[in-house]
Amino acid sequence: SVIAPVSHHLASSMKNRGLNGNYEVIPNVADVNLFQLKHKKSIDIKRILHVSTLVDDHKNISGIFRTLKSISEIRQDFKLVIVSDGDIELSKKIQLEIGLSDKFVEYNGTKTPNEIAEYYRDSDFFLLFSNYENLPVVMVESFCCGLPFVSSNVGGISEYVTPHNGVLVEPKDENGLKKAIIKTLDGIENYNPEEIRALAVQQFDNDVIGKQYLELYNTLIS
């Protein structure tokens, strides 16, 4: 009776493919009790979190490495913290070929949800530079932890990222990404983690999303 995609972008894409129907957009959900506010950070080295499969055609990890290499030539106050269940050795090879020093990258393999939540809380902002997305759960989790979200403007991401919680750049625009990362490194104190989290709880909490589905079911059976 109803098609319920998690973003308006996905709904439009499905309609453009001829998948007609009654659409009701309901976003992804996060465990707001697990993904809590970040810990207070050191002012010396900013921790930039990236959680993904590391598939380069999708996540454009090579674009991230090239951008960070360029930034590393003018400043060294950051580290990219990667958590992935993907091919870490291949990413290390890409990193080596690009010439980004190991000093600026930390790799972590498959982790439990509790462990991943701790990485969020220990980071300063999240970085995503995908060539395509839908409504990434990592964005939802970042916001629940009060983290700013720096990302390519793909899929439904722009439906939730504002100047108050992140920065968007065009996909594949490495110069734009460089500017966005530097802006965030220099302006991390301008973001309010409590406000970022409060809005995320209103939008993505289990209870909030559950009520939307319950209302939808009740409407359909009434």
HELIX and SHEET records of a PDB file:
HELIX    1   1 HIS A    8  ASN A   16  1                                   9    
HELIX    2   2 ASP A   56  LYS A   59  1                                   4    
HELIX    3   3 ILE A   61  SER A   72  1                                  12    
HELIX    4   4 ILE A   88  ILE A   98  1                                  11    
HELIX    5   5 ASP A  102  PHE A  104  5                                   3    
HELIX    6   6 PRO A  113  ARG A  121  1                                   9    
HELIX    7   7 VAL A  137  CYS A  144  1                                   8    
HELIX    8   8 ILE A  157  GLU A  159  5                                   3    
HELIX    9   9 GLU A  174  GLY A  187  1                                  14    
HELIX   10  10 ILE A  188  ASN A  190  5                                   3    
HELIX   11  11 PRO A  193  PHE A  204  1                                  12    
HELIX   12  12 ASN A  206  ILE A  221  1                                  16    
SHEET    1   A 6 VAL A 105  ASN A 108  0                                        
SHEET    2   A 6 PHE A  78  VAL A  83  1                                        
SHEET    3   A 6 LYS A  46  VAL A  51  1                                        
SHEET    4   A 6 PHE A 125  LEU A 128  1                                        
SHEET    5   A 6 PHE A 149  SER A 152  1                                        
SHEET    6   A 6 GLY A 166  VAL A 169  1                                        
END                                                                             
